[in-house]
Amino acid sequence: MAEQELCVVTGAFGYSGSHIARRLLDRGKRVRTITGRPDKDDPLQSKVEAHSFNFDNPGHLRKSLEGATTLYNTYWIRFEKGDMTFAKAVANSRVLIQAAVEAGVERIVHISIANPSEASYLPYFRGKAQVERTIRESGLSYAIVRPTVIFGGGKDILINNIAWMLRRAPVFGILGDGQYPIQPVHVGDLADICVKQGESRDRVTLDAVSVDLFTMEELMCTIAEGVGSYAALMRVPVPVGLFVTSIIGRIVGDVVLTRHEVEGLMEGLLYSEKPPLGPTSLRDWIFEHGDTLGREYYSEMATHYKKK
């Protein structure tokens, strides 16, 4: 019997990484993960080999990648916390990419973000662009996949938590004029795109967005209708909205929204002019899952920074 092909997925116990890992397992691949929480209680725990991130020990990281044909990389941070800055995330990513080169990995499928730019004043988008450049200069075969906001299939932070608040608040604020575009992609579609690209060896950069393009105001109205919310939707100045979300964040013990995320949204960075690759309609999905959407709050802090 031929030996199973080994693939490494960073963050296979996380959101997008878990969907990629499951699809690889379904295709008969052997999956190893490199994760910040290798002992996490997760349904995939018994199905994948778990190694810990060790960016301070590149040799250890290289061993975690040895034997793999393809690295599916989901590693990044949503916001800065303590000494974990975007600059540190870029440096860690470079260590990971170099370890993949030295381990003989043939291809990297990397999840980036729509509209990254090294000239951006937003460190999230600037850091993503810097990592992309490192991949292109690495000599590896690569597919860089650029999603926007990801929804569905588990703990999607933005769509679910908007629904959670709409279920509970009598009034819900839409930041600014609400006319900035957003084009989320279903996590299953994103995983399908990534796995398909893992089977190729062409060097490509792809935008991963769905068939539905909303303004932020339209999206809020759609979510409210889908979950049966009676909240009054009103436009509010950005400073007011950020102040209110910071209070909610203290209540739930999480970072609900950052100023950089708002600025990226309002600058139209979370949509693409390229043809959509994700066939799942967010509008249809919201109405199909309206009964369960937003029933519980999904905490970014609890997911990624929970004390062991």
N, C-alpha and C positions, 0 to 999 in steps of 0.2 A: 504494500500500500504506500502511495506517495505521501511524503511528510506534509502535514498541513502548513500552509503559508502563515507566517507570523506577521501580524500587524500590531503596531503600538498606537494606542489612543491616549493622549494626555487628557486627564479629567474624565475617565470613563464612568466614574460614579457621580458625575455632575449632569448638567442639563443636556446640552447638545452632544457632549461626549458619550452619554449613555445611549442615545439613539444611534449614533454611528457604530458603537460597539455591538449593539444588538443586531444591526444589519450585517455586520461582518461575521458575527457568529452564525447567523442564519445562512450565510453563504459558505459555511464550513471553514472559515478562517480561525486560526488560533489568535487570541487577543491578549495582549499584555497592556496594562495601564501604568502610567506614571502619574501620581496624584499627590496632593498635599495631605490627604487623609486616607492612607492605605488601609486602615483598620475600620473605616466607616461601615456601619451596618447598611448594606445595600443588596438588592436582589441579584446584582451581577457579581457579588463578592465571590461566589463559588464557581463562577464561570470564566473569570479572567485572572491572570497572574498580576498581582499588585506590587508595584515598586514605589518608593517615595521620591518626590522631587528632592534633589540635593545639588542645588546650583553651585554651592561652595566646593563641591567635589566632582569636577568634570569627569574624572575617571569612573566614578560610581555611576554617573549619568550615562556615560558611554556604554557601560556594561548592561544597563537597563535597555539599551537600544540594539544590542548585538543580536544578529540573526533575523532582524526584521527587514522586510522588503519595503514597507511603507509606514511612515509616521503621519498620523492624523493629529494635528495640533490645534487644541482649543484653548491653550493656556493664555490667560490675560487677566487683568483686574478691571472691575467696573469703576472703582473709585479708590483714591489714595487713603491709606490708614497707617498711622505710625510711620515706620521706616519703609513700608511698602509703597513706593511711589511709582508713577508711570515710567520714570527714568530707570528705576530698578527693574521693572517688568521688562523693559526693552533689553537691559543688560542680561537678565535671566534668559530671555528668549534667544539671545545671541549665543549664550553658553549651550543651550539646548540644540540649536541648529548646528553648531560646530561639533557637538558630541554625535549628532546624527551622521555628519560627514565622516567622522573618524570611525564610527561603528559600521560603515558600509551600507547605510540605508540608501535605497535606490530612489525613493520619491518621498516628498513631503506634500501633504494636502493641508493647507493652512487656512484656518478661519480668521479672516480679517474683519473689516468693517467697510460699509459703503463710503465712498468719497474721502479716503484718507489723503493727507497731504503733509509733507514735511515742512511746508510753509505755514501750516495752520497754527493759530494761537491757542487752540484747544489741545491740551496735552494728550488726551485720549486718541484723537485722530492723528496727531503728529507722531505719537509713539507707534501706532499701527503702521503708518507709512515707513517709519524707520525699520521696523521688523520686516516688512515686505522687501525693502531694498537689500537687507541682509540675506534673505532667502534667494533673491535673484542673483546675488553675487556669490552664493555658496558653491555653485557648480552642480547642485542637486537638480534632478528633474522635479518640477513643482507644479501644483495647482493652487493658486491663491483664490479663495472663495470669499466674496464680500457680501455678507448679509446686512440687513438693516436691523430692525427690531424682530426678535424671534417670538413666536407664539405657539401655543398648543402643546399637546403631548406630555403634560406634566407641569412642572413649576416654572411657567413663564412669569417673569417678575412684573413687567409693565402692564400687560393687558389684564391679567388676573387681579393685580392690586388696584387698578383703576376700578374694576368691577366690585372689588371688596369695599372700596370707599363709597361708590355709588349706591351700594345696598344699605349703607348706614348713615350717610350724610343727607340732611335736608337740602343743603346747597352745595354745589360742586363747582369749583372755579376752573375755567379754561384760561391758560396763561396767554396774555397778549390778545391779539385779534383772532387767534385760533385758525388762521388761514394757511399756515405752513404745512407742507405735504409730509405724509408718512406712509410707508409702503411695507408693512411687516411681511415676514415669510414664515410659513409653518415649519416647525422644527423637523418634522418628518421629511418634508421636501428638501430642507437643507441637508439632512443626513443622506438622502438619496443622491443628491448632487455630489456630495463629498465622496461617497463610496464609488460612484461611477467614475469620478476623476481619479480615484486611486488605482483604477484598472488601466488607465492611460499612461503614457509617458511624455505627452506633449506639454510644453511649458505654456500655461494659460493663466489668465486672470479673469474671473467671472463675477458679475454681480448676481446675488441671489435674492430676488424679490418675488412677491406673489402677484397675482393678477389684479388685486384690488389696490387702488391708489385713493387715499383719503386726504382731506384736510384734517388737522387735529380736531377741530370742532365736529366734523362729520363722524370721526371715529368715536369721540365721546358720546355723541347722540346715539350712535349705533349700539355701543356697549350698554348704555342706559336702557334703550329699548329692549335689547336682548335679555337683560336680567330683570326687567320689570321694575326699574328704579323710578321713583317719583321725585328724585332730587331736582331742584331747580338749577339749570345750567346757566352760568353767567361768566362773562369775560372779566378777568381781573388783571391788574398790573403785575408784571413779573415779580417785583420785590414782595408784593403782598402774597402771591402764590407760594413763593419760596419760603416766606416766613411761616405760613400756615403748614406747609409740608414738613418744615423742620420741627414744628410742634407735634405733628402726627408721628414723626420719626422718633421723638423722645418717648411718646406713649407706647409705640410698638417695639422700641429698641432696635431701630433699623435706619438706614439711609434711604429715604423714600425717593428722593430726586435731588440731583446736584445741579448747580448753576451751569456747569459745563454741558450737562445733558440737555438742559433747556436751550442753551445757546446753539448747540448742534441741531436740535429740532427746528428752532426758529430760523436758522440759516438754510434749511432745506437739505440737510446732509443725510437724512434718513429716507431717501427715495432715490430711484435710479431712472435714467433716461433709456437704459438698455431694455430689450424685450424681457418680460418676466420668465423666469425658469421654474418658479414654484406654482403648480396648478391649483393649490388649495386656496379657496376664497375665504378670506378672513370674515367677510360679512356673513357668508353661509355658516361658517364654523361658530361664530358667536351665537347665532340663533339655534344651532343644533345643540350647543352646550350651555345655553342660558340658565338652565335649572341648577347647574353645578358651578358655573363660573363665579369666582369671587366669594365662595362660601367660607374660605379660610384665607388668611394672609400668609404670603410666602416671603420669608425674611432672607435677604441677602446676607446679613450679618450672621444669622444662625447657620446658614448653609456653608459659608466659607470661613468664618472666623470663630466658630463654636470651639470652646476650649475642650481639649481632649481629657 
